[in-house]
Amino acid sequence: MAVKVLVVDDEKIIVKGLTFSLEQDGMEVTGAYDGEEALEKVKTGSYDIILLDLMLPKIDGLQVCREIREFSDVPIIMLTAKGEDMDKIMGLEYGADDYITKPYNILEVKARIKAILRRNTKSRSVPEASDSVLRFKDFVLDTDSRTLSINDREINLTAREFNLLELMAKHPNKVYSREGLLKEAWGSRFPGDERTVDVHIRRLREKIEEDPGHPRFVHTKWGVGYYFHA
């Protein structure tokens, strides 16, 4: 089955170029030219990955990313002409899985798409039956259905947040360095720096902790990294 890609950019020449190149690899590409159109297409269609420009008319790319994350964990790669680290980190904080700075090489774009889809396919593989559900009192993480419930309330996590939590919960009290989490949850090819991990951990805590400032589940080992306390 062809990989379905949504390309969102207000420059039609860029959408046309990406569409042509990705279709050469057998992908099925749909274009959108502003934030409102992008949200409508994500809500009504089904996509395997989204290439989302940062600067968009009507609704900017960061807001689009944040709104998508309220109802979908479809992988998102941010496309940005800006090179500042803060823009990249902000994109990841809003729920993006990766970013590419313009001007980009189409071979790099294809490689990033394939790497993310490959990691997502691996992370969604069915685990051993005995290991499919992790229970810690009122904390229930189902790695088969990729769902989390705490006190019988389902928590909506992005794919990256789930991957991080699953990794740590499978090894309670094991301290992971930021570098280790990057390699395990993103893969060694991911170009982001270690602050990316801090951003995702903060977002994760905001969703699963009653008091993110005094976490019950995801703890910090100062000067080292993070760990899951059962």
N, C-alpha and C positions, 0 to 999 in steps of 0.2 A: 504493500500500500504506500502511495506517495506521501512524503512528508509535506504537511500543509503549513505554509509560512505566511504570516501577515507582515507586510512591510509598510511602516508608517513614516512618511516624510512629506513635507509640503513642497519639496522640489520634485516635480514630476519626472525630470530627467534622471534623478537618482533612483526613484521607484522603478522606472523603466529599465535602467541598467541592472539593478539588482534582480528584477524579475527575469530578465533575459539570462543572466548568468546562473541563477539558481535553477531555472527550468532546464538548463543544459545538464544539470545533475539529476534530473527527474523529479524535482520538487514541484509542488503545486503552490503557486504564489498569488496572493490577493493584495491589492494596494489600498491604502487609505491616506488622505492628504491633510487631515487636521485631527485634533484630539477628539472631537465629538464623533466624527465618523469612525475613528478607531474603536472607541468604546462601544458604539452600536454594533460594529462587526464582531467584536469579541463576545458580546452578549448574545448575538443571534447565530454566530457561526462556531465552528470547531477548528482549532489550530494546534499544531504541535509546538510551535515557537513563534515569537514575535520579535521583529527588529523595529525598535521604537526610537525615533529621533527625539532629542532633548528639546529643541526649540520648535514648537508647533503653534499654529494659530488656534484661536478659540480656547483650547485647554492645553497647557504645556505638557511635555512628556513626563515630567515627574508626577504631576497630578494624575495623568492617565495611568501611569504605573501603579500609583497608590490605590486608585479606584478599582483597577483590575484585580489587585491583590485582595480586595474585599470579597470576591466571589470566585476567583480562579487562581490556580498555582501554575498556569501555563508558563514555561520558561520565557524570560524576557531579556533580550540583549539591547542595552541602550546605545544609541549612535549619537555621538556628541562632537561638535566642532571645537568645543572648548577643551583645553588641556589641563585646566586646574584640577588638582587632586580633589578639592572639595566637591566639585561637580560630580566626579566619579563616585565618591563616597556617598553623596546624597542620593545618587541613582540607586546604589546598592541598599541604602537605608530604606528607601521607599519600596523595596522588594524586587529590584532587578537582580538577575542572576550573573550578569557579566556586562562589560561595556567595551566599546571599540571607539577609538578617537579618529575622527576624520582628519585628513584623507586616509582611507584605508585601502588595503589590498584585498581584492575579492577572494583570493585564495585563503587569506586569513579569516575572512567572514565565513567562508564555507567550513574551514577547520573548526572554528568556534562553535558553529551550529552543530556539526557532527559530534564534537566532544561533549557538548551539553546533552544532546539527545542520547548519546551512548551512556553517559553517567546516569541519566534519569531512568533509562531502561534497566540498567544494572540495579539501581536503588529500588526499583519496583518489582524486582524478581521475587518470587514466592519463597519465603524462608522455611526452614524446618518447622513442622507443625508445633513442636514443643517450644520453639523460640518465637512464634508469631505474635504472642501477646506478652507484654511486660507489665507486671502488676506490682505496684508499691502502695498498698492500702487503697486510697481513693484515686490514685494515679494509674490510668490504664492506657498503655500505648500499644496499638495494634499495627504491627509492621506489615501485615498482609493487606488490610484495607487502608493503611496509612492514615489512621485516625487517632486522635488523642482525646480522652475525656478525663476531667478532674471533678470530683464530687458529682458525677453523673452529668456534667455539662461538657458538651463537645467544644473543643477549642480548634478554631480554624488556623492552620499553619501553612506557610508557603512551603514549597518543595525543599528549599534550602534550609529553612528553620527546622523542618521535620528531619532532614538528614543529620543535622547537627545534634538534635535532641536524641535521635535514635542511636547515633554513635556513642554518645556519652552514657545514655541509659543502659545500653547493653554491657557497659563496663563501669558499674557504679564505683565512685570514689577514685577512679583512675584519673589522674591529672593530665590533661592534654595541653600542650603548648599551642600558641596561636598558629605557629608554623605547621604543627601537626594537624590541627583542625583544617587548615587551608588545604593541605595535601589530601586528607581523608575525605572531606566533604566537597571540595571543589576539584580536586585532581591537581597534579603537579604542574599542569600546563596553565593553570589560572594565573593571570598576570597581576592580580591585585596585591596590595600590601597587607600587613597584619592587622591594620586598623579595620579592615573589612570584617574580621571576626568579631571585634568589639561591637560594631554596629549591629550585626545580626544577633549577637547574644543579648544586647540591650532590647532589641525588638522582641526577641523570644521571651525574655523575662516580663516584658510589659503584657504579654498575652497569658502566661501561665502562672505568674506569681501574684499572690494577693497584695504583697508589698514588694515591688521590684527592688527597693532599696535595701531590703532585708530578705533575700531570696530563701525559699525553702528547698528548691530543687537544684537550680544551676548556680553553683558557687564559684567564687574567684579565689585562686591560689596566687596571692600577690607575688609578682615577679616571675611567675611561671606560666599560668594559664587558667583553664577552667575545668570543672569536674561536676558530675551529677551526684548529688547526695540522696541516697535511697531513704 
